[in-house]
Amino acid sequence: MVRAELSEPEYLRHIEHLTREIVNAAADEGWLTYGDDPLEFTPLQRAVNEVARHIRHYHFDGDGCIDPELPTMKLAGTVILQPQAIPIGMEGTYSQICARLGVEARPEGWAIWNTWATDGHPISIIMVDLEGTEGMLMNWTRGIEVYPATPLPAQMALTRQGWVTPMTLSPFSTRKLGIHRPLYWSPATHPDASGGGTPAPG
C-alpha cells in the first residue's frame, strides 16, 4: 500500500516498479516465457507473460533477446575496469590491478561479472567485451532487472575464484540484501535489514 502522496510521474514510476516485481517473481519461479505460452498456462500466467513481452527495457548485445533459447546468467554484480576509470575503493594503478587479476593491461579495459559456479561458490568472469556490460548497467540504473545470456568461451578471458570488488550490485543482490524498502512496504512488517552477508544465488 502506497502511503505517500505521489505526483503523476512518481505514480507511473511506482506502477512500473510493481510491474517489474511481478515479472521478476515469475522469472524466479521458472515459468516466465517471452515465446509462445504453453497450453497448460493459466490466464494469470498468460497475462504476466504478455506484460513481460511489452514492458520496456534497453537492449544490448548479448541480452538474450535475439536468441531467447540461450540461458541467462544471474549476476551478483559487475565491475568495469578501465585505465581512466578505476572503481572507487580499488587499490593500485590500472596496470597493478590487471597484474593481480592475471590479465594484460589492455587500453580497452575489462568487464568483470561476479556470479556463482554450479556448486554455489562465488566466481568472477573477466570479459573481453565491455559494451554488453555497459548496456546491462544502463538498465540497472533505471531499475530494470535484466541479465546477459551465458557467454561464449571466446568472450571470456579468465575465470577466477571469489569476487572482484568493489562491484556494482545487481538488482538481484540488492533485493536479497534488503537494501531497498519493498515497494509494498508496511511499517508493521518491515524486516530488519541491518544484517550483512553474501546473497546466495537461489
C-alpha positions in Angstrom: 0.0 0.0 0.0 1.4 3.4 -1.0 1.3 5.7 1.9 2.8 8.9 0.5 1.1 11.3 -1.8 2.7 10.8 -5.2 2.9 13.0 -8.2 1.7 11.7 -11.6 5.3 10.8 -12.7 6.1 9.2 -9.4 2.9 7.2 -9.5 3.7 5.9 -13.0 7.2 5.0 -11.9 5.8 3.2 -8.9 3.4 1.2 -11.0 6.3 0.3 -13.4 8.4 -0.9 -10.5 5.5 -3.1 -9.2 5.0 -4.5 -12.7 8.7 -5.4 -12.9 8.4 -7.1 -9.5 5.6 -9.3 -10.8 7.7 -10.2 -13.9 10.8 -10.9 -11.8 8.8 -13.1 -9.5 7.5 -15.2 -12.5 11.1 -15.5 -13.7 12.3 -16.6 -10.3 9.6 -19.3 -10.3 10.8 -20.5 -13.6 7.7 -20.2 -15.8 8.1 -16.8 -17.4 8.4 -17.0 -21.2 8.8 -14.5 -24.0 7.8 -17.1 -26.5 4.5 -18.9 -27.1 2.6 -19.7 -23.9 2.3 -23.5 -23.2 -1.3 -24.8 -23.5 -1.5 -25.6 -19.7 -0.8 -22.0 -18.6 -3.4 -20.2 -16.6 -4.9 -16.9 -17.6 -2.8 -15.2 -15.0 0.4 -16.7 -16.3 -0.6 -15.7 -19.8 -1.3 -12.1 -18.7 2.1 -11.9 -16.9 3.9 -13.2 -19.9 2.1 -10.6 -22.1 3.2 -7.9 -19.7 6.8 -9.1 -19.8 6.8 -9.0 -23.6 5.8 -5.4 -23.7 7.5 -3.8 -20.7 10.3 -1.5 -21.7 14.0 -2.3 -21.3 17.1 -1.2 -23.1 18.6 -3.8 -25.4 22.3 -4.6 -25.5 24.5 -7.1 -27.2 24.2 -10.5 -25.5 20.9 -9.7 -23.6 19.4 -12.9 -24.9 16.5 -11.3 -26.7 17.7 -12.2 -30.2 18.0 -15.8 -29.3 15.8 -16.4 -26.3 16.8 -20.0 -26.1 20.2 -19.1 -24.7 20.2 -19.4 -20.9 20.7 -16.2 -19.0 23.3 -15.8 -16.2 22.3 -14.4 -12.8 24.9 -12.0 -11.6 25.8 -10.8 -8.1 27.3 -7.6 -9.6 29.7 -6.2 -12.2 32.9 -4.2 -12.3 34.0 -2.1 -15.2 37.8 -1.7 -15.1 39.4 0.8 -17.5 42.7 2.8 -17.4 40.8 6.1 -17.0 38.1 4.6 -14.6 39.3 2.7 -11.6 36.4 1.8 -9.3 36.3 3.8 -6.1 37.9 1.8 -3.3 40.0 -0.5 -5.6 43.7 -0.1 -4.6 46.5 0.3 -7.1 47.0 1.5 -10.6 45.3 0.0 -13.6 48.4 -2.0 -14.5 48.8 -3.2 -11.0 45.1 -4.3 -10.8 45.4 -6.2 -14.1 48.6 -7.9 -12.9 46.8 -9.1 -9.8 43.9 -10.4 -11.9 46.3 -12.1 -14.3 45.3 -10.3 -17.4 47.1 -7.8 -19.7 46.6 -4.1 -19.1 44.9 -3.5 -22.4 43.7 0.0 -23.3 40.1 -1.0 -23.8 39.8 -2.3 -20.3 37.8 -5.2 -18.9 34.3 -6.1 -17.8 34.1 -8.4 -14.8 31.0 -10.5 -14.0 30.6 -11.7 -10.4 28.4 -14.8 -10.3 28.2 -18.3 -8.9 29.7 -21.6 -10.1 27.4 -24.6 -10.4 28.4 -25.7 -6.9 27.3 -22.3 -5.5 30.8 -20.9 -4.9 31.4 -17.3 -5.9 33.5 -16.8 -9.1 34.4 -13.8 -11.3 34.5 -13.9 -15.1 36.7 -11.4 -16.8 35.1 -10.5 -20.0 36.6 -9.1 -23.2 33.6 -7.1 -24.4 32.5 -4.1 -22.3 29.6 -2.9 -24.5 27.2 -5.5 -23.3 28.0 -4.9 -19.7 27.6 -1.2 -20.1 24.2 -1.8 -21.7 23.2 -4.0 -18.8 24.3 -1.3 -16.3 22.1 1.2 -18.1 19.1 -1.0 -17.4 20.1 -1.5 -13.8 20.4 2.3 -13.1 16.8 2.6 -14.3 15.6 -0.2 -12.0 15.2 -2.7 -14.8 16.3 -6.2 -13.8 17.9 -7.9 -16.9 20.8 -10.3 -17.2 23.0 -11.4 -20.0 23.0 -14.6 -22.0 25.6 -17.1 -20.8 28.8 -16.0 -22.6 30.7 -18.0 -25.2 34.2 -19.1 -24.4 35.7 -16.6 -26.8 34.1 -13.8 -24.8 35.8 -14.8 -21.6 39.4 -14.0 -20.9 39.7 -15.6 -17.5 37.6 -17.1 -14.6 38.8 -16.7 -11.0 37.5 -18.0 -7.7 35.9 -15.3 -5.5 34.5 -11.9 -6.4 36.3 -8.8 -7.6 35.2 -5.9 -5.5 34.1 -3.2 -5.1 31.3 -4.0 -7.5 28.0 -2.5 -8.7 25.4 -4.8 -7.1 22.8 -6.4 -9.4 19.1 -5.8 -8.7 19.0 -9.4 -7.6 21.7 -8.8 -4.9 20.2 -5.6 -3.8 16.8 -7.4 -3.3 18.5 -10.3 -1.4 20.4 -7.9 0.9 17.2 -5.9 1.6 18.9 -2.6 0.8 15.8 -1.0 -0.6 12.4 -0.7 1.1 10.0 -3.1 -0.6 7.5 -1.4 -2.9 4.6 -2.8 -0.8 6.3 -1.8 2.5 4.3 -1.8 5.7 5.8 -0.4 8.9 4.4 -3.3 10.9 6.0 -6.0 8.8 9.2 -4.3 7.6 12.1 -6.7 8.3 15.3 -5.6 9.9 17.7 -5.0 7.0 20.8 -4.3 9.2 22.4 -7.6 8.7 25.2 -8.2 6.3 26.3 -11.3 4.4 26.6 -12.5 0.8 23.4 -13.1 -1.2 23.0 -16.7 -2.2 22.3 -17.5 -5.8 19.0 -19.2 -5.1 
